[in-house]
Amino acid sequence: MATQEEKIERARKIAMKKMDFIRHFLIYAVVMVVLAIINNTTWSGYQWWLWPALGWGIGIVAHFLSAFIYQGGSLEKRLMQRELEKMEDEE
């Protein structure tokens, strides 16, 4: 059973992951707006800024999944549990 300190530490790590994602998304949004403005004020014929938006956007989606969907290290927790069970079986 996890102690109160361990729960607080785990909650802090989850909160930090979420804050990191929010920061990452805000930087992405600002940079994409700047690129779109540069593209449309210098030459509006071809929307080249969509390519970096798509590439970086894939990273944003992965970061979102990591921070909000697969949060709390549930996969990590399962893998650790599996390893602990293997160690106990060896004894």
Secondary structure as UniProt FT lines:
FT   HELIX           4..42
FT   TURN            48..49
FT   HELIX           50..64
FT   HELIX           65..69
FT   HELIX           71..73
FT   HELIX           74..90
//
